[in-house]
C-alpha cells in the first residue's frame, strides 16, 4: 500500500533516438539535453529563489548534486569526471553545471542531475518499486478506547497522513496505463527519485569503453579518491520557512515544525511524512525508537514504584537499625579490609551505605526483576505487530523476496568474475569466485581480529581491577574518619574507589570504541558481503559483540565476581599471587548491590550524556564554522545546493550507530535492572530527548540522505531477543548472589530465634568470628593505623561469611547455614527462570505477530492485483483483436530509446 501520487496533468512519454543519447551533442560544462537554446554565459542569481530545487528552466527537478573543486591533480580527475558524466548521459540522466564563479567560495563546481520520466520508469521496473493502481477500499475499523484522552498528543491529520491510501503493485513499464498516473513529474516522490539516481550513480563506470575495468565504477570510488568532494540529494526548502515556490512540497519545514523541535516532545511522530521524505529505512528506525520509548513508560512507572517502596520502608528495616544502633553495630568490631593500611572498624560506620543499599535491595527488587522479564517479551511481541502493520502500509510485505537480488553492493559486483544459475529465479547472476582457502583465511583473519580486541578489553578490565585494589588501601588510610571527619562520614573508601574506577573504566570504554569502529568496518569490507543487508548484519554482529564486552564487562565483574572469592582472615585470596599484595576485593559493607548500582549509573548516564553532546553539539558547531562566511551574503546568493553543501554528511553508518546506542541502553535496563529499578526512568528521559535530538540534527544539521528501503530493524531484532533471554538469567543471579535477599529469607524462615518470624539478630548471625591473634603479620594492620578506641582487650573481629568460630571442631569451615543458603539461591534461580520463561513463551505464543486486519488487507491487495491484471490483459487482448479485425496499422513515429541499464546483476 502507498499513500498519494501527486499533481494532475499530462505529459507525453520522452522518446529519443537510439543513435542519439541525451547530451551527446553538447559536451560543454552546461548541459541542457532537451533545450534548444544555448546556456547563458552567466546567470543572475538574484533572479533565482534561494529555495530552488529546479534547473534554470524552472521545470526539471534537481534529483542529485555532485560537487568538486580543481586541484593539483586536476587533469586525471577531470578526465574521470568527463567520462563518468558522459556515461551518466548515456544512461539517460540530464546534467547542468554551476560554474565555480557562481559558488559562495568561488572554487566549488556543482553538477545538478535530473532523471527524466523514461529513466525513472525504466529503473522503477528494474527495482520493482511499488506504485498505486487502485484506491484502498478496505475500511479502517480500528478504534482506540478513550481516544479523546490522547487528543493533546495528536498531530494534524494532513501531517500524519500526507497522502491517501492506495493498493499498490510493482511497477511494470509495459503496463503503464494499468497504474494511477496523473502527473508523471510528481508520480515518483523525491525520495524515490533520488534512490533511483543513486542506484545509477553507484554503478556507472568512469573508464573508457576500450579499457574495461570493473573496479573503475561507482560514485563511491570517485568520492573516495577526491574526484568529487560530495554527492547528495537536496532538501526541498529551508527548515524554518516554507519554500517560495508553490510547486515545492516544503516537507522539510513540516518535519521541523511538527517533529524536530524539543517542545514537541509530547506529540506523536509523523511517521508517514518521515518515510516519504527520508525513505523507509529511516522511517523504521524512528518508528522503533518511538515504540521503545512508549513501552519504557510502563517499565519506568513500575520501577519508580519499587524505588518509592524502598524509600517508604527506609526506617522500618530491622537489620539496618541493628547496624546503626550503638549498642549493636557500634560494638561489632570488623576485620581489616586490606593488608597493612586498613585497620579494624566498627560496623555502625557503614550506617549510611546500608540505608542507601536498602533503596534498591528490598522485597520489591524480586518483583521488579520478574516484571522486567515479562515486559521485555511484551515489548518485542508488540513491536512485531507494529512492524507488520508498517510493512503493509509502506509496501514492504514482499520486500525481502523481491529486493534481495536487486540489492547487490557495487563493491561486490566489481569483484565478480563469473556467473551462475540462481536456483530460485532460474536466472544467471554474478558470483564471487573464492576458493575454500580464501574463504577460511578471510573468516579466520576477521574473527581473530575481533577476539584480539575483546582480549584487549578484558586486559583493560583487569587493569582497572588492579587499580581498585592498589588504590583502596591508600584511600582507606587517607579517608580515616579521624582525619577527614566530614568526608569520611559520607564517603567510604570502597565507594570512593568504586566511583573513580568507574570513571576510568568509562574513559577506557570510549577510547576503545573509537578505535574498534574503524577496525570493524575494515574487516567487514574484507569479507566482501554480497548485499547491503548482509553487510549491515555482519558489521552489526561484530560491533555488538565488542560493545557487549566493552560496556558490560565491568558490571559483570561487580555483580558476579567481586567479593565472591575473598577467602577469610588468615587465608585471603589474592589477584595474581600472594606476593603481588593485591588482595581480592571485598564488597562495600552495605553489600555489592550498591556498588553495581553506582557502576551502572556512571556508565549508563555518562554514555547518554556524552552521546547527546556528540550527536547535537558537534554537528552544530561544525556547521556554524563552515557557514560563517555565507551568513554575511544576501539570501538570494546562497543557493539551495550551497546551503546543503555546508551541512554535515549523513554517512552510511549513521543509523547503525543510532541503533547500537539504543540496543546498548536496552542491555543496561534489562541485564542489570534488578540492581537499579530507576534505570528505565533514566532511559525514558534520555529517549524523549533522543527522539527530538535525532530529528533535529537530521532535519537541520545534515544533508538529506539517499532514501533506502528496509522492511525491519534487521539483525538488531535477533540481538534484542538474545539480550531479553539473557537478561532473565542475569537478573536471577543478581537477586540470588549479589543481593542479600536470599540469606535474609533463609534466616527469617529457618534460623530466626524464638517462635515468631523476626529479623532480629540477623546481623550477628550473618557475621563470622575470627581470632585476632591468628591474623598473620603480613595481613595485620600497622600500629599507626589503629583507631583510638582499639585496645588489647579486643580479641576477636567479625567478617562477612558463614563459617564456624575459633575453637570449634570445624573452625573456619563453612557452616550448614552456608550450604542451606547456597541451595536456596540455586533453587530461586531455577524457579525464577522457569516461571519467567514459561510466561514469556506463553505471551509470545498467545500474541500473533501480524494483526488480523493487516492479514485481511494483504490478502485483499494480492487478490486485487491478480484480478486487475487479469482484467487488464483481457481488455488489452480485446483491443488488439478489434484493431486486427479493422486492419488498422499505426506506424511508429519514433523508435523507443534503449538506455544502458547499470546493474551488474541484470547484465
Secondary structure, 3 states (H helix, E strand, C coil): CEECCCCCCCCCCCCCCCCCCCCCCCCCCCCCCCCCCCCCCCCCHHHCCCCCCECCCCCCECCEEEEEECCCCHHHHHHHHHHHHHHHHHCCEEEEEECHHHCCCCCEEEEEEEECHHHHHHHHHHCCCEEEEEECCCCCCCCCCCHHHHHHHCCCHHHHCCCCEEEEEECCHHHHHHCCCCCHHHHCCHHHHHHHHHHHHCCCECCCCCCCCCCCECHHHHHHCCCCCEEEECCCCCCCCCCCCCCCCCHHHHHHHHCCCHHHCCCCCCHHHHHHHHCHHHHHHHHHHHHHHHHHHHHHHHHHHHHHHHHHCCCCCHHHHHHHCCCCHHHCEECCCCCCCCCCEEHHHHHHHHHHHHCCCCHHHHHHHHHHHHHHHHHHHHHHHHHHHHHHHCCCCCHHHHHCHHHECHHHHCCCCEEEECCCCCCEEEECCCCHHHHHHHHHHHHHHHHHHHHHHHHHHHHHHHHHHHHHHHHHHHCCCCCCHHHHHHCCHHHHHHHHHHHHHHHHHHHHHHHHHHHHHHHHHHHCCCEHHHHHHHHHHHHHHHHHHHHHHHHHHHHHCCCCCCEECCEECECCCHHHCCECCCCCCCCHHHHHHHHHHHHHHHHHHHHHHHHHHHHHHHHHHHCCCHHHCCHHHCCHHHHHHCCECCCCCHHHHHHHHHHHHHHHHHHCHHHCCCHHHHHHHHHHHHHHHHHHHHHHHECECCCCCCCCCCHHHHHHHHHHHHHHHHHHHHHHHHCCHHHHHHHHHHHCCCCCCCCCCHHHHHEEEEEHHHCCCCCCCCHHHCCCCCCCCCCEEEEECCECCCCCCCCCCECHHHHHHHHHHHHHHHHHHHHHHHHHHHHHHHCCCCCHHHHHHHHHHHHHHHHHHHHHHHHHHHHHHHHHHCCCCCCCCCCCCCCCCCCCCCC
